[in-house]
Amino acid sequence: MPPTGALNTLPRADADTESELPALVRTCVALGFTIIPRGGGTGYTGGAIPLTALSAVINTEKLERLGPVEQSVLPGLSDSVTTIFSEAGVVTRRLRLLPKRLAPYSPSIRPQQTPHVSAAISL
Protein backbone atom coordinates (compact mmCIF):
# COMPACT_ATOMS: atom_id res chain seq x y z
CA MET A 1 0.00 0.00 0.00
CA PRO A 2 1.48 3.40 -0.93
CA PRO A 3 2.07 5.85 1.92
CA THR A 4 -0.45 8.62 2.41
CA GLY A 5 -0.20 12.17 3.67
CA ALA A 6 0.58 15.71 2.63
CA LEU A 7 4.16 14.97 1.55
CA ASN A 8 2.89 12.72 -1.24
CA THR A 9 1.11 15.64 -2.87
CA LEU A 10 4.26 17.76 -3.21
CA PRO A 11 5.94 18.03 -6.60
CA ARG A 12 9.12 15.95 -6.67
CA ALA A 13 12.06 15.99 -9.04
CA ASP A 14 14.78 13.36 -9.09
CA ALA A 15 18.23 14.61 -10.07
CA ASP A 16 20.30 11.91 -11.75
CA THR A 17 23.29 14.20 -12.29
CA GLU A 18 24.60 17.42 -10.77
CA SER A 19 24.17 19.17 -14.14
CA GLU A 20 20.37 18.74 -13.90
CA LEU A 21 20.11 20.78 -10.69
CA PRO A 22 20.28 24.34 -12.12
CA ALA A 23 17.29 23.79 -14.42
CA LEU A 24 15.31 22.11 -11.64
CA VAL A 25 16.03 24.99 -9.25
CA ARG A 26 15.20 27.66 -11.90
CA THR A 27 11.88 25.93 -12.64
CA CYS A 28 10.95 25.73 -8.96
CA VAL A 29 11.82 29.39 -8.41
CA ALA A 30 9.84 30.44 -11.51
CA LEU A 31 6.81 28.55 -10.17
CA GLY A 32 7.16 30.15 -6.73
CA PHE A 33 7.99 26.90 -4.94
CA THR A 34 10.09 26.60 -1.81
CA ILE A 35 12.79 24.02 -2.52
CA ILE A 36 13.32 21.09 -0.15
CA PRO A 37 16.54 19.17 -0.85
CA ARG A 38 16.07 15.47 -0.09
CA GLY A 39 19.06 13.29 0.67
CA GLY A 40 18.34 9.75 1.76
CA GLY A 41 15.10 10.43 3.58
CA THR A 42 16.39 9.31 6.97
CA GLY A 43 14.68 12.27 8.62
CA TYR A 44 17.51 12.76 11.10
CA THR A 45 17.80 16.46 10.34
CA GLY A 46 14.17 17.27 9.55
CA GLY A 47 15.20 19.13 6.40
CA ALA A 48 12.42 17.62 4.28
CA ILE A 49 9.56 19.06 6.33
CA PRO A 50 7.61 21.50 4.14
CA LEU A 51 6.68 24.82 5.69
CA THR A 52 4.30 25.72 2.90
CA ALA A 53 2.07 23.91 0.41
CA LEU A 54 4.03 25.62 -2.37
CA SER A 55 7.03 23.35 -1.86
CA ALA A 56 8.87 21.03 -4.21
CA VAL A 57 11.20 18.21 -3.23
CA ILE A 58 14.44 17.81 -5.20
CA ASN A 59 15.74 14.32 -4.60
CA THR A 60 19.56 14.29 -4.53
CA GLU A 61 20.20 10.74 -3.27
CA LYS A 62 21.75 9.62 -6.58
CA LEU A 63 24.43 12.33 -6.39
CA GLU A 64 27.09 10.29 -4.61
CA ARG A 65 30.41 11.48 -6.03
CA LEU A 66 33.08 12.05 -3.40
CA GLY A 67 36.34 13.75 -4.34
CA PRO A 68 39.79 13.42 -2.81
CA VAL A 69 40.77 15.03 0.47
CA GLU A 70 42.82 18.13 -0.36
CA GLN A 71 44.47 21.08 1.33
CA SER A 72 42.93 24.33 0.02
CA VAL A 73 43.09 28.01 0.88
CA LEU A 74 39.49 29.20 1.07
CA PRO A 75 38.41 32.79 0.35
CA GLY A 76 39.02 34.99 3.38
CA LEU A 77 41.56 32.62 4.96
CA SER A 78 45.34 32.80 4.80
CA ASP A 79 46.10 29.22 5.87
CA SER A 80 45.13 26.06 4.03
CA VAL A 81 42.40 23.84 5.42
CA THR A 82 41.35 20.26 4.72
CA THR A 83 38.56 20.14 2.12
CA ILE A 84 36.68 17.48 0.20
CA PHE A 85 34.24 17.75 -2.70
CA SER A 86 31.00 15.97 -1.93
CA GLU A 87 27.81 15.77 -3.93
CA ALA A 88 24.57 16.22 -2.02
CA GLY A 89 23.61 12.51 -1.93
CA VAL A 90 26.74 11.33 -0.13
CA VAL A 91 25.88 9.64 3.15
CA THR A 92 27.64 11.57 5.91
CA ARG A 93 28.91 8.29 7.37
CA ARG A 94 31.20 7.91 4.30
CA LEU A 95 32.94 11.13 5.36
CA ARG A 96 33.23 10.00 8.97
CA LEU A 97 34.88 6.73 7.88
CA LEU A 98 37.75 8.46 6.09
CA PRO A 99 41.05 7.83 7.87
CA LYS A 100 41.85 10.62 10.35
CA ARG A 101 45.19 11.22 8.60
CA LEU A 102 43.26 12.16 5.43
CA ALA A 103 40.40 14.06 7.04
CA PRO A 104 41.29 15.23 10.55
CA TYR A 105 37.89 16.91 10.93
CA SER A 106 34.71 15.08 10.11
CA PRO A 107 31.06 16.21 10.12
CA SER A 108 29.61 16.75 13.58
CA ILE A 109 26.85 14.17 13.16
CA ARG A 110 26.46 11.53 15.85
CA PRO A 111 27.89 8.16 14.67
CA GLN A 112 24.58 6.32 14.71
CA GLN A 113 23.07 8.85 12.34
CA THR A 114 23.69 8.67 8.61
CA PRO A 115 21.99 11.64 6.97
CA HIS A 116 23.05 12.70 3.52
CA VAL A 117 25.16 15.79 2.93
CA SER A 118 22.14 17.63 1.46
CA ALA A 119 20.27 17.18 4.75
CA ALA A 120 23.14 18.63 6.75
CA ILE A 121 23.32 21.60 4.38
CA SER A 122 19.57 22.20 4.62
CA LEU A 123 19.95 22.84 8.34
PyMOL commands that set and color helices and strands:
alter all, ss='L'
color gray80, all
select helices_A, chain A and resi 6-9+18-30+92-96+117-122
alter helices_A, ss='H'
color red, helices_A
select strands_A, chain A and resi 12-14+34-38+55-59+66-72+81-86
alter strands_A, ss='S'
color yellow, strands_A
deselect
rebuild
show_as cartoon
